[in-house]
């Protein structure tokens, strides 16, 4: 595995002054009119252009240049400024624009992909990844094209994370305690970031952030899953209503008995409980029937 080695290049201003002086001298040689002097001036001019001027380069903030001499890695210049280096350093390296590598944060907005979740349900999922090059030597020499490598490995990591979790709660035993793609965004994002960091480390790339940008059931099962979610919501609501109704009935019976307002046998209690449960759990408003008949002895 390659390891980055930072080097300090010479300032380019001194060599720029030398190059300008050589240009002036060559101009004087050409102006002399002597054929021999003109030949010497031409040779000096070519050498100046080939050896001195070729070594100039500039770096902007968060930019680096990888220096390779005859196939051997010499180091990386990472400080911004105007520099001059050995003109025989390679002017291009694989996977980078010229010999420069950007160290700025980049955003990968992944395409939507179809994958099966933990339970085998087909879902559509997409993500956005913020990444940057940390080790230029690894990025250039350990992978063929680090930008393509990031794109490919990001999709692989997303597929792996998506298959590790269910889409939503309520689809397996003890579902409320399970991490799901829809309900546990922070946990899933952390798992995705860790997966990406592990895969991209070989390319000298660090992941600053990774988030899901799209999550949905595939169109072929979306309607069925929507009906299922609606049914689960109705069941959960009914459960809450029944639990509340049972508590209210129990409270009513306890109050009646504690204050000796009414004495009831088991049959009357059962009838009262049934009536109260119907009133409390009914979807529509109850229509009470009042017995107005008076019994006479």
C-alpha positions in Angstrom: 0.0 0.0 0.0 1.4 3.4 -1.0 1.9 6.1 1.6 1.8 9.9 1.0 5.1 11.8 1.5 4.8 15.6 1.6 7.6 17.6 0.1 8.4 21.3 -0.1 9.0 22.6 -3.6 11.2 25.6 -4.4 9.6 29.0 -5.0 9.1 29.7 -8.6 9.9 33.4 -8.5 13.6 33.0 -8.4 13.6 30.6 -11.4 11.2 32.9 -13.2 13.8 35.7 -12.9 16.4 33.3 -14.4 14.1 32.4 -17.2 13.4 36.1 -18.0 17.2 36.8 -18.1 17.8 33.9 -20.4 15.0 35.2 -22.7 16.7 38.6 -22.7 20.1 37.1 -23.5 18.6 35.1 -26.3 17.0 38.2 -27.7 20.4 40.0 -27.7 22.0 37.1 -29.4 19.4 37.1 -32.2 19.7 40.9 -32.5 23.5 40.6 -33.0 23.1 39.4 -36.5 26.0 36.9 -36.1 24.9 33.5 -37.4 26.9 31.6 -34.8 25.4 33.8 -32.0 21.9 33.2 -33.4 22.5 29.4 -33.4 23.7 29.6 -29.8 20.7 31.8 -28.9 18.3 29.3 -30.5 19.8 26.4 -28.5 19.7 28.3 -25.3 16.1 29.3 -25.9 15.0 25.7 -26.6 16.8 24.5 -23.4 15.2 27.4 -21.5 11.7 26.4 -22.7 12.3 22.7 -22.2 14.1 22.6 -18.9 13.3 25.7 -16.9 9.8 26.9 -18.1 8.4 23.3 -17.9 9.1 23.2 -14.2 6.7 26.0 -13.2 3.4 25.3 -11.7 0.8 26.8 -9.3 -1.3 25.3 -6.6 -4.6 26.7 -5.3 -5.9 26.1 -1.8 -6.9 22.4 -1.2 -5.0 21.3 -4.3 -1.9 19.0 -4.5 0.6 17.9 -7.1 2.0 14.4 -7.2 5.7 14.4 -8.3 6.8 11.3 -10.2 10.3 11.0 -11.6 10.8 8.3 -14.2 8.1 6.2 -12.7 9.3 6.6 -9.1 7.1 8.5 -6.6 9.0 11.4 -5.0 6.4 13.1 -3.0 3.4 15.4 -3.0 3.3 19.2 -2.8 0.3 20.4 -0.9 0.9 24.0 0.0 -0.7 26.6 -2.3 1.6 29.0 -4.2 3.9 29.4 -7.3 6.6 26.7 -7.5 9.4 25.3 -9.7 10.3 21.6 -9.6 12.5 19.3 -11.6 11.2 19.6 -15.2 11.5 15.8 -15.7 8.7 15.2 -13.2 5.8 13.5 -14.9 3.2 16.0 -16.1 0.3 13.5 -15.8 -0.7 10.7 -13.5 -3.4 8.1 -13.8 -6.8 9.1 -12.4 -6.0 12.8 -12.0 -6.3 15.9 -14.2 -2.6 16.4 -15.2 -0.5 15.8 -12.1 -2.8 17.7 -9.8 -5.3 16.2 -7.3 -8.1 18.1 -5.8 -8.3 17.8 -2.0 -11.7 19.6 -1.8 -14.8 18.0 -0.5 -16.9 16.5 -3.3 -20.5 15.3 -3.4 -21.7 12.1 -5.0 -25.4 12.1 -5.6 -26.1 8.5 -6.3 -28.8 7.2 -8.6 -31.9 5.4 -7.4 -31.3 1.6 -7.3 -33.7 -1.2 -6.6 -32.7 -3.7 -3.9 -34.4 -6.1 -1.5 -34.5 -5.2 2.2 -33.8 -7.7 5.0 -37.2 -9.3 4.6 -37.0 -9.6 0.8 -39.3 -6.6 0.0 -38.2 -4.8 -3.2 -37.4 -1.1 -2.4 -36.0 1.9 -4.2 -33.1 3.7 -2.4 -30.6 6.4 -3.1 -28.0 8.3 -1.2 -25.7 11.3 -1.2 -22.0 11.0 -0.1 -19.6 13.8 0.8 -16.0 12.7 0.3 -12.5 14.0 -0.2 -9.0 12.7 -1.0 -6.8 12.4 2.1 -3.8 10.4 0.9 -2.8 11.3 -2.7 -0.4 8.5 -3.1 -3.1 5.9 -2.3 -5.6 7.6 -4.6 -3.2 7.7 -7.5 -1.2 4.5 -7.2 -3.4 2.0 -5.4 -6.5 2.1 -7.6 -6.9 2.6 -11.3 -9.3 5.6 -11.1 -10.2 6.8 -7.7 -13.2 8.8 -8.8 -14.7 5.7 -10.5 -13.7 3.6 -7.6 -15.7 5.9 -5.2 -18.8 5.7 -7.4 -18.7 1.9 -7.7 -18.0 1.2 -4.1 -20.6 3.6 -2.9 -23.3 1.7 -4.7 -22.0 -1.6 -3.3 -22.0 -0.2 0.2 -25.6 1.1 -0.2 -26.8 -2.3 -1.4 -25.2 -4.0 1.5 -26.7 -1.7 4.1 -30.1 -1.8 2.6 -30.2 -5.6 2.8 -29.2 -5.5 6.4 -32.3 -3.8 7.7 -36.1 -4.0 7.2 -37.9 -1.2 5.5 -40.2 -0.4 8.5 -41.4 -1.6 11.9 -44.1 -4.2 12.3 -42.8 -6.6 9.8 -41.1 -9.1 12.1 -41.2 -10.1 15.8 -40.3 -7.4 18.3 -40.2 -5.0 15.4 -40.3 -2.0 17.7 -36.8 -2.8 18.9 -35.3 -3.3 15.4 -33.4 -0.7 13.5 -35.3 0.0 10.2 -34.5 2.1 7.1 -37.4 4.4 7.5 -37.6 5.0 11.2 -33.9 5.0 12.2 -32.3 7.5 9.9 -29.4 8.4 12.1 -28.4 4.8 12.8 -28.7 3.8 9.2 -26.6 6.8 8.1 -23.9 6.0 10.6 -23.8 2.4 9.4 -23.6 3.5 5.7 -20.8 6.0 6.6 -18.8 3.3 8.4 -19.3 0.9 5.5 -18.1 3.5 3.0 -15.1 4.5 5.1 -14.0 0.8 5.2 -14.3 0.3 1.5 -12.8 3.6 0.4 -9.8 3.6 2.8 -7.8 1.7 0.2 -8.1 4.6 -2.2 -7.0 7.2 0.4 -10.5 8.7 0.5 -12.3 9.7 3.7 -16.1 10.1 4.0 -17.4 13.2 5.7 -21.1 12.4 5.5 -23.5 9.9 4.0 -27.3 10.2 3.9 -30.2 8.5 2.3 -32.0 10.9 -0.2 -34.7 8.5 -1.4 -36.5 5.5 0.2 -39.7 3.9 -1.0 -41.2 0.6 -1.9 -40.9 -0.4 -5.5 -43.9 0.5 -7.6 -45.1 -3.1 -8.0 -45.7 -3.5 -4.3 -46.2 0.1 -3.2 -50.1 -0.1 -3.2 -50.1 -3.4 -1.3 -47.7 -2.1 1.3 -49.8 1.1 1.7 -52.9 -0.9 2.4 -50.9 -3.0 4.9 -49.6 0.1 6.7 -53.2 1.5 6.8 -54.4 -1.8 8.3 -51.6 -1.8 10.9 -52.5 1.8 11.9 -56.2 0.9 12.3 -55.3 -2.1 14.5 -53.0 0.0 16.6 -55.7 2.6 17.0 -58.3 0.0 18.0 -55.9 -1.5 20.5 -55.6 1.9 22.2 -59.3 2.5 22.2 -60.0 -0.9 23.8 -57.3 -0.4 26.5 -58.9 3.0 27.3 -62.4 1.6 27.4 -61.5 -1.2 29.7 -59.9 1.3 32.1 -62.9 3.5 32.1 -65.3 0.6 32.7 -63.2 -0.6 35.6 -63.1 2.9 37.1 -66.9 3.3 36.7 -67.6 0.0 38.5 -65.1 0.7 41.3 -66.7 4.2 41.8 -70.2 2.8 41.9 -69.3 0.1 44.4 -67.1 2.3 46.6 -69.9 4.8 47.1 -72.7 2.2 47.5 -74.7 3.9 44.7 -75.7 0.6 43.1 -75.7 -3.0 44.0 -75.3 -5.4 41.1 -75.0 -9.1 40.8 -72.7 -10.7 38.2 -75.4 -10.7 35.5 -76.0 -7.0 35.9 -72.3 -6.2 35.9 -71.8 -8.2 32.7 -74.6 -6.3 31.0 -73.3 -3.0 32.2 -69.8 -3.8 31.0 -71.1 -4.8 27.6 -73.1 -1.6 27.2 -70.2 0.6 28.2 -67.8 -1.2 25.9 -70.2 -0.8 23.0 -70.6 2.9 23.7 -66.9 3.6 24.2 -65.6 1.4 21.3 -68.2 2.2 18.7 -67.2 4.2 15.6 -70.5 6.2 15.6 -72.2 8.0 18.5 -74.3 5.8 20.7 -78.1 6.3 20.8 -79.1 5.6 24.4 -82.5 4.2 25.1 -84.1 5.4 28.4 -86.5 3.1 30.2 -89.3 5.4 31.3 -91.7 2.7 32.5 -92.6 2.7 36.2 -93.2 -0.5 38.0 -96.0 -0.6 40.6 -96.6 -3.0 43.3 
